[in-house]
Amino acid sequence: MFITLSGASFLMVKGRYEFLSALVPVIIFQLVDFYNFHRKAQMEVEQFVESIHYRDFSRYFDVKQAPVELQSLRQGFNEINTTFKHISRERETQYQYLQKILELVNTGILSYEHKSGDISWMNEAFKSMLGIPYLKTIHSLERRDVNLYQEILNLRPGENKVVTLTKDGNSFKTLMAATAFQTDGKIYKLIAFQDVNEALDEQEAKSWKKLLSVMTHEIMNSVAPIASLAETLSHRLQASAALLDGQPGALEDLQIGVGTIRRRSEGLLKFAETYRSLNKITTLNLTKIFVRDLFENLHVLMEPTFAQKGIEMEIILKDPDMTLDADVSLIEQVLINLVVNAVEAVKDSTEPTITLLGTTYNGRPLIKVGDNGTGMSPEVMDNIFIPFFSTKKTGSGIGLSLCKQIMLLHKGNIQVQSIEGEGSSFLMQF
């Protein structure tokens, strides 16, 4: 075009208009071709921008079929698309990898937009932990669990807090931790939920064992000499009886006093020996046992008591081949303890019933001992597994503490559900 226009200018200056008229169609053709070239280039750029806009990095620009002047442009577009495709694939892989990791961990994770409350993400562990399959906004949680909703809103980024949650009537403790981050001009709050119920139970059991060990040691060291001294004084009083004949009642008073000291000392020693048993169980003799055999042995053992007190025993075993890896003698001790407590609880019921249930929960064996007795208040439920605590006048407070320790040794747990006036259930989760 430059050469043609230069030639046309030369012919115009020289006045060779006959030759100039012959160049005019060539100039027009070159102008149209120049316009078409830029139009094609513009269309190529528009198509490339469109593919970037819609993230269609699979689009390929044919280089071989393109005009020579556009081949380098298309080649550049293809190289850019390929680079974007690799970056997008890497990001997708990282995203999928992160998602799989977050799905595998036992920590529940919830993220929501702080201003609107819209849920941006929650993993399966969170859904399973709270029994919530779907949440659109964080405010939807208020209808399900108002206490948890308030705890989440009040938890500040960087803070940790242990809260008690309830699922299917079972209470458990979870550690909540919060953090916040900003992206695309929006602030997001991320909450992590870690079930610490078993860890707290184990730590609590260890603390009680240490306390009991120190207490029983001190009681026995202090009381044993007193009992021995009372016995010695009693013998010496008998030997000195002749000297006290002139003082009516003196010998009897002394013997009563010494006898009282001896009885109370022996009672304290027996008390300490009883609680020392909490520390004796340290190892398990694990074997594979059928739950049906456990239930059958328990039924045979308790049948005379049930017949005498008019108690009906209902046994439900959904899988007859259900097994446990457990110490038979210890688990039988736990079941006997729970059933004996249930017998006491239903003594005033018009139709006393005790239920034994064997099933699975979240793929783990579960044994339930239930009754339709008097039930328990929330205050009693909170303290029921603490050593020394008993609602019975003659109770030692050791039974349920021992049951809990046995279940912790089996890497399991025991929980209680109760409604006053309706009954109680103890759940042994292995």
Legacy VTK file of the C-alpha trace (Angstrom):
# vtk DataFile Version 3.0
C-alpha trace
ASCII
DATASET POLYDATA
POINTS 430 float
0.000 0.000 0.000
2.902 2.341 0.779
4.524 1.602 -2.573
1.218 2.010 -4.455
0.426 5.331 -2.790
3.991 6.582 -3.423
3.634 5.659 -7.123
0.237 7.334 -7.362
1.670 10.503 -5.786
4.552 10.479 -8.304
2.161 10.081 -11.269
-0.055 12.875 -9.902
2.913 15.269 -9.630
4.035 14.369 -13.144
0.523 14.756 -14.534
0.322 11.182 -15.798
-3.383 10.886 -15.024
-3.982 8.055 -17.509
-1.656 5.835 -15.506
-3.057 7.201 -12.222
-6.587 6.033 -13.109
-5.230 2.522 -13.507
-3.814 2.575 -9.936
-7.076 3.746 -8.280
-8.732 0.229 -8.293
-5.511 -1.224 -6.832
-5.548 1.364 -4.053
-9.233 0.647 -3.300
-8.532 -3.113 -3.203
-5.589 -2.632 -0.859
-7.644 -0.408 1.472
-10.446 -3.000 1.629
-7.894 -5.779 2.225
-6.223 -3.710 4.949
-9.595 -3.145 6.624
-10.468 -6.853 6.377
-7.115 -7.805 7.888
-7.693 -5.618 10.940
-11.268 -6.807 11.137
-10.082 -10.429 11.237
-7.478 -9.613 13.845
-10.120 -7.848 15.921
-12.442 -10.853 15.644
-9.614 -13.168 16.702
-8.941 -11.001 19.743
-12.662 -10.865 20.583
-12.894 -14.671 20.410
-9.840 -15.003 22.639
-11.229 -12.516 25.165
-14.534 -14.400 25.145
-12.785 -17.695 25.876
-10.885 -16.042 28.753
-14.093 -14.472 30.076
-15.868 -17.835 30.198
-12.676 -19.652 31.241
-12.892 -21.862 28.183
-9.191 -22.676 28.046
-9.850 -25.748 25.912
-10.473 -23.569 22.868
-7.943 -24.056 20.079
-7.137 -21.500 17.387
-6.217 -23.224 14.112
-2.806 -21.941 13.068
-2.339 -23.831 9.812
-5.635 -22.697 8.259
-5.134 -19.069 9.275
-3.771 -16.392 6.960
-0.030 -16.018 7.191
-0.300 -12.640 8.874
-2.592 -14.106 11.633
-0.676 -17.315 12.303
1.657 -15.769 14.887
-1.352 -14.171 16.636
-3.203 -17.484 16.879
-0.041 -19.241 18.005
0.269 -16.714 20.835
-3.369 -17.207 21.805
-2.900 -21.002 21.966
0.181 -20.647 24.168
-1.678 -18.332 26.573
-4.645 -20.742 26.704
-2.323 -23.654 27.403
-0.697 -21.748 30.269
-4.056 -20.820 31.736
-5.203 -24.428 31.337
-2.205 -25.691 33.345
-2.777 -23.065 36.069
-6.490 -23.899 36.246
-5.758 -27.632 36.442
-3.241 -27.104 39.232
-5.691 -24.951 41.181
-8.476 -27.514 40.704
-6.161 -30.297 41.855
-5.146 -28.313 44.931
-8.792 -27.501 45.664
-9.858 -31.147 45.332
-6.881 -32.244 47.435
-7.758 -29.741 50.169
-11.419 -30.783 50.077
-10.527 -34.458 50.453
-8.258 -33.671 53.413
-10.981 -31.612 55.111
-13.519 -34.389 54.506
-11.221 -37.011 56.024
-10.420 -35.168 59.254
-12.656 -35.648 62.298
-12.794 -31.906 62.914
-16.035 -30.244 61.881
-15.484 -27.085 59.796
-18.034 -24.369 59.047
-17.436 -21.171 57.074
-19.895 -18.341 56.483
-19.936 -14.762 55.182
-19.917 -12.518 58.235
-22.291 -9.810 57.024
-24.995 -11.833 55.259
-24.532 -15.083 57.196
-24.538 -17.162 53.993
-22.848 -20.548 54.445
-19.886 -20.847 52.080
-18.730 -24.324 53.094
-19.139 -27.062 55.697
-17.586 -30.512 55.705
-19.101 -33.932 56.332
-17.596 -34.126 59.830
-19.600 -31.048 60.850
-22.807 -32.461 59.330
-22.302 -35.793 61.096
-21.264 -34.244 64.418
-24.379 -32.074 64.709
-26.761 -34.137 62.560
-27.325 -31.198 60.195
-27.405 -32.246 56.503
-27.775 -28.723 55.088
-27.602 -25.085 56.125
-28.260 -22.142 53.827
-27.336 -19.412 56.303
-25.885 -19.388 59.790
-29.162 -17.883 60.996
-30.952 -21.124 60.047
-29.058 -22.761 62.918
-31.053 -20.717 65.432
-34.148 -22.879 64.805
-32.155 -26.088 65.388
-29.961 -25.141 68.349
-30.311 -21.617 69.718
-27.492 -22.077 72.270
-24.999 -23.198 69.621
-26.124 -20.356 67.357
-25.405 -17.779 70.070
-22.042 -19.389 70.912
-20.941 -19.202 67.254
-21.963 -15.551 66.918
-20.263 -14.581 70.189
-17.040 -16.490 69.483
-14.407 -14.007 68.349
-11.615 -14.822 65.886
-8.652 -16.327 67.729
-10.760 -17.513 70.671
-11.316 -21.114 71.845
-14.236 -22.340 73.893
-15.539 -25.712 75.109
-19.319 -26.018 74.685
-21.772 -28.833 75.365
-23.804 -29.975 72.353
-26.666 -32.441 72.049
-27.331 -34.928 69.248
-30.022 -37.607 69.331
-30.449 -36.972 73.058
-26.726 -37.517 73.765
-24.654 -34.700 75.215
-21.016 -34.268 74.273
-18.381 -31.574 74.646
-16.676 -29.925 71.686
-13.871 -27.383 71.421
-14.799 -24.473 69.144
-12.071 -22.340 67.554
-12.681 -19.359 65.291
-10.703 -17.435 62.709
-11.554 -14.855 60.037
-10.266 -13.980 56.584
-11.143 -11.528 53.831
-11.466 -12.180 50.098
-13.165 -10.267 47.280
-14.002 -7.503 49.735
-16.008 -9.866 51.965
-15.165 -11.055 55.482
-15.620 -14.743 56.200
-15.685 -16.434 59.605
-14.429 -20.002 59.897
-15.320 -22.193 62.905
-13.649 -25.522 63.738
-15.433 -28.053 65.987
-13.308 -30.715 67.713
-15.051 -33.438 69.731
-13.112 -33.520 73.007
-15.617 -35.550 75.016
-13.471 -38.690 75.179
-10.286 -36.732 75.874
-11.942 -34.817 78.723
-13.444 -38.009 80.143
-10.062 -39.708 80.062
-8.347 -36.737 81.697
-11.104 -36.533 84.305
-10.721 -40.243 85.070
-6.956 -39.855 85.479
-7.447 -36.912 87.827
-9.905 -38.848 89.950
-7.573 -41.861 90.056
-4.709 -39.676 91.295
-6.958 -38.087 93.912
-8.278 -41.460 95.064
-4.793 -42.916 95.226
-3.541 -40.086 97.442
-6.699 -40.059 99.543
-6.820 -43.800 100.207
-3.100 -43.837 100.995
-3.460 -41.022 103.525
-6.637 -42.457 105.076
-5.136 -45.917 105.504
-1.865 -44.565 106.891
-3.745 -42.432 109.412
-6.527 -44.808 110.395
-4.592 -48.098 110.649
-2.580 -46.981 113.729
-5.775 -45.684 115.358
-7.504 -49.053 114.901
-4.459 -50.871 116.240
-4.240 -48.537 119.222
-7.971 -48.978 119.985
-7.502 -52.761 119.971
-4.548 -52.492 122.367
-6.461 -50.175 124.710
-9.395 -52.567 124.745
-7.153 -55.450 125.863
-5.503 -53.324 128.563
-8.885 -52.194 129.870
-9.930 -55.821 130.269
-6.726 -56.508 132.171
-7.298 -53.457 134.422
-10.954 -54.202 135.139
-10.249 -55.198 138.760
-8.805 -51.781 139.531
-11.968 -50.026 138.362
-14.483 -52.064 140.378
-14.922 -49.272 142.821
-16.059 -46.861 140.080
-19.459 -48.004 138.754
-19.869 -47.464 134.992
-16.313 -46.290 134.386
-15.187 -49.515 132.728
-18.315 -49.680 130.564
-17.886 -46.069 129.416
-14.275 -46.672 128.491
-15.106 -49.856 126.578
-17.881 -48.109 124.669
-15.539 -45.266 123.719
-12.762 -47.589 122.605
-15.243 -49.762 120.695
-16.577 -46.702 118.867
-13.064 -45.677 117.850
-12.366 -49.204 116.572
-15.623 -49.454 114.579
-15.205 -46.050 112.927
-11.570 -46.828 112.102
-12.526 -50.137 110.538
-15.299 -48.381 108.605
-12.860 -45.843 107.218
-10.421 -48.606 106.256
-13.190 -50.470 104.452
-14.211 -47.216 102.755
-10.641 -46.643 101.535
-10.303 -50.255 100.355
-13.526 -49.925 98.389
-12.372 -46.838 96.521
-8.935 -48.316 95.990
-10.606 -50.775 93.575
-11.037 -47.896 91.133
-7.280 -47.942 90.592
-6.840 -51.704 90.369
-8.184 -52.172 86.820
-5.377 -51.276 84.433
-5.236 -54.041 81.801
-7.833 -55.908 79.745
-8.144 -59.536 78.670
-9.740 -58.856 75.285
-11.642 -61.616 73.476
-14.281 -61.659 70.729
-17.647 -62.247 72.394
-21.212 -62.437 71.114
-23.563 -59.838 72.551
-26.334 -62.456 72.627
-24.237 -64.506 75.069
-23.775 -61.454 77.317
-27.524 -60.817 77.331
-28.351 -64.476 77.944
-25.975 -64.771 80.916
-27.315 -61.547 82.386
-30.925 -62.726 81.962
-30.205 -66.049 83.681
-28.457 -64.250 86.552
-31.176 -61.643 87.112
-34.274 -63.756 86.355
-34.963 -64.692 90.032
-34.796 -61.026 91.045
-37.088 -59.987 88.179
-39.609 -62.721 89.043
-39.599 -61.733 92.706
-40.098 -58.019 92.030
-42.459 -58.441 89.058
-40.104 -56.751 86.591
-40.377 -57.459 82.877
-37.104 -57.661 80.950
-37.191 -56.808 77.250
-34.201 -57.876 75.131
-33.719 -56.400 71.644
-30.821 -57.563 69.485
-31.063 -56.420 65.878
-28.095 -58.507 64.732
-27.830 -61.935 66.426
-24.214 -62.211 65.240
-23.172 -58.874 66.769
-19.793 -59.203 68.501
-17.505 -57.145 70.739
-13.777 -57.165 71.380
-13.949 -56.818 75.146
-13.014 -58.200 78.543
-15.976 -60.468 79.335
-15.797 -60.287 83.120
-15.486 -56.488 83.191
-18.293 -55.868 80.687
-20.533 -58.275 82.601
-19.705 -56.294 85.750
-20.783 -53.066 84.023
-24.055 -54.621 82.776
-24.862 -56.103 86.191
-24.223 -52.748 87.839
-26.485 -50.932 85.378
-29.274 -53.513 85.663
-29.127 -53.478 89.482
-29.443 -49.684 89.382
-32.373 -50.040 86.973
-34.081 -52.491 89.371
-33.799 -49.857 92.092
-35.138 -47.164 89.755
-38.316 -49.083 88.741
-39.314 -50.243 92.225
-42.191 -47.706 92.366
-43.345 -48.151 88.749
-46.761 -49.722 88.086
-45.426 -51.798 85.173
-41.662 -51.993 85.793
-39.719 -52.726 82.620
-35.998 -52.965 81.935
-34.764 -53.002 78.332
-31.528 -54.385 76.924
-30.740 -53.208 73.406
-27.841 -54.245 71.174
-27.311 -52.305 67.954
-24.773 -50.240 65.996
-24.425 -46.466 65.882
-22.157 -44.790 63.327
-20.743 -48.235 62.562
-19.769 -48.862 66.194
-21.362 -51.361 68.638
-23.813 -49.851 71.117
-25.458 -51.486 74.155
-28.316 -49.709 75.874
-29.753 -50.450 79.337
-33.037 -48.597 79.811
-35.810 -48.467 82.393
-39.165 -46.771 82.929
-38.343 -45.701 86.471
-38.222 -42.368 88.248
-35.600 -40.772 86.004
-33.012 -38.194 87.038
-32.769 -34.441 87.223
-30.186 -32.602 85.053
-28.093 -31.893 88.164
-27.906 -35.597 89.032
-27.051 -36.486 85.416
-24.105 -34.085 85.470
-22.638 -35.755 88.567
-23.704 -39.367 88.120
-20.260 -40.655 87.048
-18.247 -38.738 89.657
-16.698 -40.898 92.398
-18.297 -40.521 95.871
-21.551 -39.270 94.310
-24.632 -41.374 95.049
-28.375 -40.801 95.196
-28.854 -43.839 97.454
-28.663 -43.535 101.220
-26.560 -46.706 101.409
-24.702 -46.180 98.126
-20.927 -45.948 97.980
-20.805 -43.914 94.774
-18.321 -46.290 93.207
-20.519 -48.288 90.795
-20.961 -45.900 87.890
-17.449 -44.484 88.318
-16.115 -47.995 87.910
-18.372 -48.556 84.878
-17.006 -45.428 83.224
-13.403 -46.426 83.842
-14.023 -49.878 82.372
-15.563 -48.333 79.244
-12.664 -45.881 78.875
-10.243 -48.812 79.086
-12.179 -50.350 76.181
-11.614 -47.125 74.190
-15.334 -46.486 74.490
-17.652 -44.345 76.538
-20.803 -44.483 78.625
-23.473 -41.800 78.616
-26.807 -41.309 80.319
-30.147 -40.087 79.001
-32.950 -39.433 81.457
-36.272 -37.668 81.856
-37.713 -37.198 85.332
-40.806 -39.324 85.792
-40.267 -41.288 82.556
-37.062 -43.273 83.009
-33.356 -43.457 82.238
-31.076 -45.088 79.673
-27.354 -45.799 79.868
-25.566 -46.050 76.507
-22.356 -48.090 76.268
-20.580 -47.021 73.058
-17.610 -49.227 72.083
LINES 1 431
430 0 1 2 3 4 5 6 7 8 9 10 11 12 13 14 15 16 17 18 19 20 21 22 23 24 25 26 27 28 29 30 31 32 33 34 35 36 37 38 39 40 41 42 43 44 45 46 47 48 49 50 51 52 53 54 55 56 57 58 59 60 61 62 63 64 65 66 67 68 69 70 71 72 73 74 75 76 77 78 79 80 81 82 83 84 85 86 87 88 89 90 91 92 93 94 95 96 97 98 99 100 101 102 103 104 105 106 107 108 109 110 111 112 113 114 115 116 117 118 119 120 121 122 123 124 125 126 127 128 129 130 131 132 133 134 135 136 137 138 139 140 141 142 143 144 145 146 147 148 149 150 151 152 153 154 155 156 157 158 159 160 161 162 163 164 165 166 167 168 169 170 171 172 173 174 175 176 177 178 179 180 181 182 183 184 185 186 187 188 189 190 191 192 193 194 195 196 197 198 199 200 201 202 203 204 205 206 207 208 209 210 211 212 213 214 215 216 217 218 219 220 221 222 223 224 225 226 227 228 229 230 231 232 233 234 235 236 237 238 239 240 241 242 243 244 245 246 247 248 249 250 251 252 253 254 255 256 257 258 259 260 261 262 263 264 265 266 267 268 269 270 271 272 273 274 275 276 277 278 279 280 281 282 283 284 285 286 287 288 289 290 291 292 293 294 295 296 297 298 299 300 301 302 303 304 305 306 307 308 309 310 311 312 313 314 315 316 317 318 319 320 321 322 323 324 325 326 327 328 329 330 331 332 333 334 335 336 337 338 339 340 341 342 343 344 345 346 347 348 349 350 351 352 353 354 355 356 357 358 359 360 361 362 363 364 365 366 367 368 369 370 371 372 373 374 375 376 377 378 379 380 381 382 383 384 385 386 387 388 389 390 391 392 393 394 395 396 397 398 399 400 401 402 403 404 405 406 407 408 409 410 411 412 413 414 415 416 417 418 419 420 421 422 423 424 425 426 427 428 429
